[in-house]
């Protein structure tokens, strides 16, 4: 029946459907491992909510300044417990992951400080803050913050030898990006992140180790803050929002660092004490509760996409049977036309705006034209089925999300079908 509906409703070729059946048989062992991690994280989140004595009173509204917003405070308590940290900031008013990261960097770095990115250039949307592009008056260059960067080795591994030379007493913050971003490499796993942190702290114990955890939550049984990270940030419309959070971001870490960052969130002397949640606490709590399951569905979809396109002759990262540390699946398509066809297939598979045609455009914060396919219930939600790619050689597309495995699978099938139809 499934085969018939894929063919009759979505025009998937019989040859692709037959291949799908073969692939899914090969993925059972990998799927079982994903389910095991899901279960662990589900119990971890549940336990954090129970220990925090979560009650329906924490779902109520506040107004004005938001003083004594017990729902907001409880949400931050739960996040701190889930990520095993001293404190947290979790707000719907944090616009996206880039905003959360910017709050951390501007709250912790000042004139004369040095930031060292040890996993290559951070995600493109931070370029103007750092001063890599644009002429923003408040960028690092113009405010006296020294930015240094260590690229990954050609094999995608961390260059520990160069880190050893570059981490000095002047280094205030070491920046670690867990996800691939727009690179063609595997995401950093927890063991590698721990190795970086241990290595850096041995050289300079005072260095702040900061993690960009976007796309990485609940991929493992531990988070970076459980292996020594001092501060970490991410987006609620990615993994931890579970597809329900309408907006927002989170920051978790050491209490004194959270306080400094909170001064950028509001203002010095006010910090975390103000700020409405606009009645969104319940959806943020419920989204977090569902997140381990939703993330596991998205990972299964990424694994399927990896195997499907590998068998179709394309280079993929990671491969279907490799360990994963983010929800992103990269597929090297080599041609601009194939990237656009892939993204059109993803858009056509969407529940929302399936009739829309994605096209490359000069998106704010990016150096190259970018094509984005996303028909989401929450605009820009990367935990929902989506795909995007910078229009530059070697024309790699980045596939992620899917609130259900079936939807993610359909997206991959329609992307491949679209390419075959060229």
C-alpha positions in Angstrom: 0.0 0.0 0.0 2.9 2.4 0.9 4.5 1.7 -2.5 1.2 2.4 -4.3 0.7 5.8 -2.6 4.2 6.9 -3.2 3.8 6.2 -6.9 0.2 7.4 -7.4 0.2 10.5 -5.2 3.8 11.7 -5.6 4.9 10.3 -8.9 7.9 8.4 -7.6 9.3 5.9 -10.1 8.9 2.2 -9.4 12.7 1.7 -9.7 13.2 4.2 -6.8 10.5 2.6 -4.7 12.1 -0.8 -5.1 15.5 0.6 -4.1 13.8 2.2 -1.1 12.7 -1.2 0.2 16.2 -2.6 -0.1 17.7 0.4 1.6 15.3 0.3 4.6 16.2 -3.4 5.2 19.9 -2.4 5.5 19.1 0.5 7.9 17.5 -1.5 10.7 20.6 -1.9 12.8 21.3 1.9 12.5 17.8 2.8 13.3 17.9 0.6 16.5 20.9 2.5 17.7 19.1 5.8 17.1 16.1 4.5 19.1 18.4 3.6 22.0 19.8 7.2 22.2 16.3 8.6 21.9 15.1 6.6 24.9 18.0 7.7 27.0 17.4 11.4 26.2 13.7 11.0 26.7 14.1 9.8 30.2 16.8 12.5 30.8 14.3 15.3 29.9 11.5 13.7 31.8 13.6 13.4 34.9 14.7 17.1 34.6 11.0 18.1 34.5 10.1 16.0 37.5 13.1 17.2 39.6 12.1 20.7 38.8 8.6 20.1 40.0 7.0 21.3 36.8 3.3 22.2 37.2 0.6 23.6 35.0 0.9 26.8 36.9 4.1 27.3 35.0 2.2 27.7 31.7 0.5 31.0 32.7 0.9 34.5 31.3 2.7 37.4 32.8 2.6 41.0 31.5 4.7 44.2 31.4 8.2 43.7 32.7 7.6 40.0 33.3 8.9 40.1 36.9 8.1 36.9 38.8 7.4 34.9 35.6 7.6 31.5 37.3 7.1 29.7 33.9 10.1 31.5 32.4 12.2 30.7 35.5 11.1 27.1 35.6 11.9 26.6 31.9 15.4 27.9 32.5 15.8 25.6 35.5 14.7 22.6 33.4 17.2 23.5 30.6 20.0 23.8 33.1 19.2 20.4 34.4 18.9 18.8 31.0 22.2 20.2 29.9 23.9 19.7 33.3 24.8 23.3 33.8 24.5 25.9 36.6 22.2 28.3 34.8 20.4 29.0 31.5 18.7 31.7 29.4 15.7 30.4 27.4 13.7 33.1 25.7 11.3 33.3 22.7 12.7 36.8 22.1 16.0 35.4 21.0 15.4 35.5 17.2 17.5 32.5 16.1 20.7 30.5 16.7 22.9 33.3 15.4 21.3 35.8 17.9 22.0 33.4 20.8 25.6 33.0 19.7 26.0 36.8 19.2 24.6 37.4 22.8 27.3 35.0 24.1 30.2 36.5 22.1 29.3 40.2 22.8 28.5 39.5 26.4 31.8 37.7 27.0 34.3 39.5 24.7 35.5 43.1 25.0 38.2 45.3 23.6 41.6 43.6 24.0 40.2 40.1 24.3 41.1 37.3 21.8 38.7 34.8 20.3 40.1 31.7 18.7 37.8 29.6 16.4 39.4 26.1 16.4 37.0 24.4 13.9 37.4 26.8 11.0 35.3 29.8 10.1 32.1 29.9 12.0 28.7 29.8 10.2 28.3 32.5 7.6 25.8 34.5 9.5 28.5 35.5 12.1 30.7 37.0 9.4 29.6 40.6 10.0 29.9 40.4 13.7 33.4 39.0 13.5 34.4 41.5 10.8 35.1 38.9 8.1 32.7 40.8 5.8 30.7 44.1 6.0 31.6 47.3 7.8 29.4 47.1 10.9 30.7 49.7 13.3 30.4 47.3 16.3 32.3 44.4 14.8 35.3 42.8 16.4 37.8 44.7 14.3 36.3 48.0 15.2 36.0 47.3 18.9 39.5 45.9 19.4 38.6 42.2 19.8 41.2 40.0 18.1 39.8 37.2 16.1 41.9 34.1 15.1 40.9 31.0 13.2 42.3 27.5 12.9 41.0 25.6 10.0 40.4 21.8 10.2 42.9 19.5 8.6 42.2 18.3 5.0 40.8 15.0 6.5 38.3 17.0 8.6 40.2 16.4 11.9 41.1 19.1 14.4 44.6 20.6 14.2 45.7 20.1 17.8 49.3 21.1 16.9 48.2 24.5 15.8 45.8 24.9 18.7 48.8 24.2 21.0 50.7 27.1 19.4 47.8 29.6 19.2 46.2 29.2 22.7 48.0 31.7 24.9 47.4 33.8 28.0 45.8 36.4 25.7 43.1 33.9 24.6 39.8 34.7 26.3 37.5 32.4 24.4 37.8 29.3 22.3 34.9 28.8 19.9 33.9 25.3 18.8 31.2 24.7 16.1 29.7 21.3 16.5 27.8 21.2 13.2 29.2 21.1 9.7 27.8 24.5 8.7 28.4 24.8 5.0 31.4 22.5 5.1 31.7 19.0 3.7 32.8 17.2 6.9 31.3 15.2 9.7 30.1 17.1 12.7 32.3 17.0 15.8 31.3 14.2 18.1 31.3 14.5 21.9 34.6 12.7 22.3 36.3 15.1 19.9 34.8 18.2 21.7 36.0 16.8 25.0 39.5 16.3 23.6 39.6 20.0 22.4 38.3 21.3 25.7 40.8 19.2 27.8 43.6 20.2 25.5 42.8 23.9 25.7 42.2 24.0 29.4 45.6 22.3 30.0 47.3 25.1 28.1 45.2 27.9 29.7 42.7 26.9 32.4 41.1 30.4 32.3 40.0 30.1 28.7 36.2 30.1 28.1 35.3 27.1 25.9 32.1 28.0 24.0 30.1 25.6 21.8 27.8 26.4 18.9 25.4 23.5 19.5 23.0 24.2 16.7 21.6 21.0 15.1 23.4 18.9 17.7 21.1 18.5 20.7 20.0 14.9 21.6 22.3 13.3 19.0 24.2 11.6 21.8 23.7 10.6 25.4 25.9 13.5 26.5 26.0 17.1 25.6 29.1 19.3 25.3 28.4 20.9 28.7 28.7 17.5 30.3 32.3 17.2 29.1 33.7 20.6 30.1 32.1 23.3 27.9 31.7 26.5 29.8 28.9 28.0 27.7 26.7 26.7 24.9 24.0 28.1 22.7 21.4 27.0 20.2 18.1 27.6 18.6 14.6 26.5 19.7 13.4 26.2 16.2 16.0 23.5 15.7 16.3 20.3 17.8 15.3 21.3 21.4 12.0 23.1 20.3 10.7 19.7 19.2 8.8 21.4 16.3 6.5 23.2 18.7 8.5 26.3 19.8 7.4 29.2 17.7 10.6 31.1 18.2 13.6 31.5 20.5 17.0 30.4 21.5 18.8 29.0 24.6 22.1 29.6 26.3 23.3 27.3 29.1 26.5 27.3 31.1 28.3 28.6 34.2 26.3 31.0 36.3 28.8 33.9 36.1 28.9 33.7 32.3 25.2 33.5 32.0 24.9 36.7 34.1 27.3 38.6 31.8 25.4 37.4 28.8 22.1 38.4 30.3 23.3 42.0 30.5 23.4 41.9 26.7 19.9 40.2 26.6 18.4 43.2 28.5 20.8 45.6 30.2 23.4 45.7 33.1 21.6 45.5 36.4 18.5 43.9 35.0 19.8 40.8 33.3 17.5 37.7 33.4 15.0 39.3 35.8 12.9 40.9 33.0 11.5 39.7 29.8 8.1 38.3 28.8 7.5 34.8 27.4 4.2 35.9 25.9 2.3 32.8 27.0 4.7 30.5 25.1 6.0 28.6 28.0 3.8 25.6 27.5 4.8 25.1 23.9 8.5 25.4 24.8 8.1 22.9 27.6 6.2 20.5 25.5 8.5 20.9 22.6 11.5 20.1 24.8 9.6 17.0 26.1 9.0 15.8 22.5 12.5 16.8 21.2 14.3 13.5 21.7 11.7 11.7 19.7 11.4 14.3 17.0 15.2 14.5 16.7 15.4 10.7 16.3 12.9 10.9 13.4 14.9 13.5 11.7 18.1 11.5 12.1 16.5 8.5 10.6 15.4 10.6 7.6 19.0 11.9 7.2 20.4 8.3 7.4 17.9 7.2 4.7 18.8 10.2 2.5 22.5 9.4 2.9 22.0 5.8 1.8 19.6 6.7 -1.0 22.0 9.2 -2.6 25.1 7.1 -2.0 23.5 4.3 -4.0 22.5 6.7 -6.7 26.2 7.5 -7.1 26.7 10.7 -5.1 29.3 11.5 -2.4 27.7 12.0 0.9 28.7 13.0 4.4 28.2 11.3 6.8 27.7 7.9 5.3 24.6 6.0 6.5 26.4 3.8 9.0 28.7 6.5 10.5 28.1 8.0 13.9 26.4 11.4 13.7 26.6 14.5 15.8 24.1 16.8 14.0 21.0 16.3 12.0 22.5 17.5 8.7 23.0 15.4 5.7 25.4 16.8 3.1 25.1 15.6 -0.5 27.7 16.7 -3.1 25.8 17.1 -6.4 28.5 18.8 -8.5 26.1 20.9 -10.6 24.0 24.0 -9.8 21.0 22.6 -11.7 21.0 19.5 -9.5 21.1 21.6 -6.3 18.1 23.6 -7.5 16.3 20.4 -8.5 17.0 18.8 -5.1 15.6 21.8 -3.3 12.5 22.0 -5.5 11.9 18.3 -4.6 12.1 19.1 -0.9 9.7 22.0 -1.3 7.2 19.9 -3.3 7.2 17.4 -0.5 6.2 19.9 2.2 2.9 20.1 3.9 3.0 23.9 3.9 3.8 25.9 0.7 4.3 22.8 -1.4 3.3 24.8 -4.5 6.1 27.4 -4.0 9.2 27.2 -6.2 12.5 28.0 -4.3 15.1 30.0 -6.1 18.6 31.2 -5.2 18.8 34.7 -3.7 21.1 37.1 -1.9 20.1 36.2 1.6 21.3 38.6 4.4 24.3 37.2 6.3 25.6 35.0 3.5 28.5 35.6 1.1 27.0 33.6 -1.8 23.4 33.3 -3.2 21.6 30.7 -1.2 18.6 28.5 -2.1 16.4 27.4 0.7 13.5 24.9 0.6 11.3 24.8 3.6 7.6 24.4 3.9 7.3 24.6 7.6 4.6 25.1 10.2 7.2 27.3 12.0 9.0 29.6 9.6 12.6 28.7 9.3 12.3 25.7 11.5 15.3 23.4 10.7 13.9 20.5 12.7 11.1 20.4 10.1 11.9 19.0 6.6 14.2 21.5 4.8 17.2 21.8 2.5 19.5 24.6 1.7 22.7 25.3 -0.2 25.0 28.1 -1.1 25.3 28.4 -4.9 29.0 27.7 -5.1 31.2 24.9 -6.3 31.3 21.9 -5.6 27.5 22.4 -5.2 26.8 20.7 -1.9 23.2 20.6 -0.6 22.4 20.3 3.1 19.3 18.2 4.0 17.8 18.2 7.5 14.8 17.7 9.6 11.4 16.0 9.3 9.0 15.9 12.2 8.3 12.3 11.1 10.6 9.8 9.4 8.0 9.3 6.7 8.0 12.9 5.8 11.8 13.1 5.8 11.9 10.0 3.6 9.4 11.4 1.1 11.5 14.6 0.8 14.6 12.6 0.0 12.7 10.5 -2.6 11.2 13.6 -4.3 14.6 15.3 -4.4 16.1 12.3 -6.1 13.2 12.0 -8.5 13.5 15.7 -9.4 17.2 15.2 -10.2 16.4 12.2 -12.4 13.8 14.2 -14.2 16.4 16.8 -15.4 
